């Protein structure tokens, strides 16, 4: 029997309570990794602890440096080192265009969107840098098809995902040769708990609750598939593994082929 792709590797997954992040935890463990988690939602954190008692879980807000630092410390204390950092934190704007945003809401909505979708990535990387430099490890950030194509979100969401794309390139350049930095740009995803901006009164909405979502996702891509977090998770496994040791500043697009759509 062959060994797992991530055997004896130590990982921290930020935003692992549901959707893609939760699937990454399961896939990493199945491939032999030891995994720690940072998750904001106490209920989701408890569920992970109950189902995966060997996974250290830190309950905290990834938009704060202190929570990220605590999660890194817990992972290193538990495992002895940190080899892989994954950030899957995100929030959505439900396709709000600029013309639909009231001027007095833009400041708060911008701050919320960029704090969650961009700053959390910066802070998680900053907190993990010493440990990852020591291990010559790997960082994987979550982009989106919205990092490349308009129309799959509103002005705040799409621009924030373009910013994550920029982070991948910039950090890959800055941190080479010690640390590899790559991205995964998933297409629309089933069974995700991606929620709306509270500043726009959308925090009770979940993208996964959209009627007819599976058919809509499959219908808009050439492969006619509606992908789940489980499908996307294997892109993270590959990029975290030594099989991708020559790749940095790159991105995998598990999106059903939307880039070739005519």
C-alpha positions in Angstrom: 0.0 0.0 0.0 1.4 3.4 -0.9 1.8 6.1 1.8 -0.4 9.1 1.9 0.6 12.2 0.0 0.9 14.2 3.2 2.3 11.5 5.5 3.9 13.0 8.7 3.1 16.6 7.6 1.6 19.1 10.0 -1.1 21.5 8.8 -3.2 24.4 10.1 -6.5 25.0 8.3 -8.0 28.4 8.9 -11.8 28.5 8.4 -12.3 24.8 8.6 -15.8 24.6 10.1 -17.7 23.9 6.9 -17.6 23.8 3.1 -14.2 23.7 1.5 -12.2 24.1 4.7 -13.9 21.2 6.4 -13.3 19.0 3.3 -9.7 20.0 3.3 -9.3 18.8 6.9 -10.8 15.4 6.0 -8.7 15.0 2.8 -5.5 16.0 4.6 -6.1 13.5 7.4 -6.9 10.8 4.9 -3.5 11.5 3.3 -1.6 11.1 6.5 -1.4 14.7 7.8 -1.8 15.9 11.3 -4.2 18.9 11.2 -5.1 21.8 13.6 -8.0 24.1 13.0 -8.9 27.8 13.5 -12.7 28.3 13.3 -14.8 31.3 14.5 -18.1 29.4 15.0 -18.3 27.6 18.4 -20.9 25.1 17.2 -18.8 24.1 14.2 -15.7 23.9 16.3 -17.4 21.6 18.8 -18.6 19.4 16.0 -15.0 19.0 14.7 -13.7 18.2 18.2 -16.4 15.6 18.7 -15.8 13.9 15.3 -12.1 14.3 15.2 -10.7 14.2 18.8 -7.1 14.2 17.6 -7.5 17.6 15.8 -6.6 20.6 18.0 -9.3 23.3 17.5 -8.9 27.0 18.3 -12.1 29.0 18.5 -11.3 32.5 17.2 -11.7 35.2 14.7 -9.3 34.9 11.8 -9.5 38.6 11.1 -7.4 39.2 14.3 -3.7 38.5 14.5 -4.0 37.1 18.0 -6.4 34.3 17.0 -4.0 33.3 14.2 -1.0 33.4 16.5 -2.8 31.2 19.0 -3.8 28.7 16.3 -0.2 28.5 15.1 1.1 28.1 18.7 -1.4 25.3 19.4 -0.5 23.5 16.2 3.3 23.7 16.9 2.8 22.7 20.5 0.7 19.7 19.4 2.8 18.5 16.5 6.3 20.0 17.0 6.3 22.0 13.8 4.1 23.4 11.1 4.5 22.5 7.4 1.3 23.6 5.7 -1.0 26.6 6.1 -4.4 26.7 4.4 -6.8 29.6 4.6 -10.4 29.0 3.5 -12.1 32.0 5.1 -14.6 33.9 3.1 -17.8 35.9 2.9 -20.1 36.9 0.0 -22.0 40.0 -1.2 -24.8 38.2 -3.2 -24.0 40.0 -6.4 -24.4 43.6 -5.2 -23.3 45.9 -7.9 -21.9 49.4 -7.2 -25.1 51.0 -8.3 -27.0 48.9 -5.7 -24.8 50.0 -2.8 -26.0 53.0 -0.7 -23.1 55.4 -0.2 -23.5 55.4 3.6 -23.0 51.6 3.6 -19.9 51.3 1.5 -17.4 52.0 4.2 -18.7 49.3 6.5 -19.3 46.8 3.7 -15.8 47.4 2.3 -14.2 47.0 5.7 -16.2 43.8 6.4 -15.5 42.2 3.0 -11.8 43.0 2.9 -11.3 42.1 6.6 -12.7 38.7 6.1 -11.6 37.9 2.5 -8.2 39.5 2.5 -6.9 40.6 5.9 -7.5 37.1 7.4 -5.2 35.7 4.8 -2.5 38.2 5.5 -2.7 37.7 9.2 -2.7 33.9 9.1 0.4 34.0 6.9 2.1 36.6 9.1 1.4 34.5 12.2 2.7 31.3 10.6 5.8 32.7 9.0 8.4 31.8 11.6 7.2 28.2 11.8 6.9 27.8 8.0 10.3 29.3 7.4 11.8 26.7 9.8 10.1 23.8 8.1 10.4 25.3 4.5 6.7 24.8 4.3 3.8 25.6 2.0 0.9 28.1 2.0 -2.3 27.6 0.1 -4.8 30.5 -0.1 -8.3 30.3 -1.4 -9.0 32.3 -4.5 -12.1 31.9 -6.7 -13.3 31.9 -10.2 -14.2 35.4 -9.2 -10.4 36.1 -9.0 -10.4 35.8 -12.8 -13.8 36.4 -14.3 -16.6 39.0 -13.5 -20.2 38.1 -12.9 -19.8 35.5 -10.1 -20.2 38.1 -7.3 -20.7 41.8 -6.7 -18.2 44.6 -6.9 -16.8 44.0 -3.3 -16.6 40.2 -3.5 -15.0 40.0 -7.0 -12.4 42.8 -6.1 -11.6 41.1 -2.8 -10.9 37.8 -4.6 -8.7 39.6 -7.1 -6.8 40.8 -4.1 -6.2 37.3 -2.9 -4.9 36.4 -6.3 -2.4 39.3 -5.8 -1.4 38.0 -2.4 -0.5 34.6 -3.9 1.8 36.1 -6.5 3.3 38.7 -4.1 3.9 36.3 -1.2 5.3 33.6 -3.5 7.9 36.1 -4.8 8.7 37.5 -1.3 8.9 34.1 0.5 10.9 32.1 -2.1 13.0 30.0 -1.8 12.0 29.1 1.8 8.2 28.8 1.4 6.0 27.9 -1.5 2.8 29.9 -1.9 -0.1 28.8 -4.2 -3.8 29.3 -4.6 -6.9 27.2 -5.4 -9.6 29.0 -7.4 -12.8 27.0 -6.9 -15.8 27.5 -9.0 -19.3 27.6 -7.5 -19.6 25.1 -4.7 -22.3 22.9 -3.3 -22.8 22.4 0.4 -21.0 25.6 1.4 -21.9 27.8 4.3 -20.8 30.9 2.5 -22.8 33.7 4.1 -23.5 37.3 3.2 -22.2 40.6 4.6 -23.8 41.6 7.9 -23.2 45.2 7.0 -25.6 44.8 4.1 -28.1 42.8 6.2 -27.2 39.6 4.4 -25.7 37.6 7.2 -28.8 35.3 7.4 -28.4 34.3 3.8 -26.3 31.3 2.7 -25.3 30.9 -0.9 -26.1 27.2 -0.6 -29.8 28.0 0.0 -30.2 29.4 -3.5 -33.1 27.5 -5.2 -32.0 25.2 -8.0 -28.3 25.8 -7.2 -27.0 22.4 -8.3 -28.5 22.6 -11.7 -27.5 26.2 -12.1 -23.8 25.4 -11.2 -23.7 22.4 -13.6 -25.4 24.3 -16.4 -22.9 27.2 -16.5 -19.7 25.2 -17.1 -18.4 23.1 -20.0 -18.1 19.9 -17.9 -21.6 20.1 -16.7 -20.6 19.3 -13.1 -21.6 20.8 -9.8 -18.6 20.5 -7.6 -18.5 20.2 -3.8 -15.9 21.0 -1.2 -14.8 17.3 -1.3 -14.0 17.8 -5.0 -12.0 21.0 -4.4 -10.0 19.6 -1.4 -7.8 17.4 -3.6 -6.3 20.5 -5.3 -5.1 21.6 -1.8 -3.7 18.1 -1.2 -1.7 18.2 -4.4 -0.3 21.7 -3.8 0.6 20.9 -0.2 2.4 17.7 -1.2 6.0 17.2 -2.3 4.6 16.3 -5.7 4.2 20.1 -6.2 7.6 21.0 -4.8 8.4 22.9 -8.0 5.3 25.0 -8.0 5.0 28.4 -6.4 2.9 31.4 -7.3 0.5 29.0 -9.1 -3.1 28.3 -9.0 -5.3 25.3 -9.6 -8.8 25.9 -11.1 -11.3 23.3 -10.1 -14.2 25.1 -11.8 -15.7 22.8 -14.4 -13.8 24.5 -17.2 -15.3 27.9 -17.0 -12.2 29.5 -18.5 -12.9 27.8 -21.9 -16.5 28.7 -22.0 -17.4 30.5 -25.2 
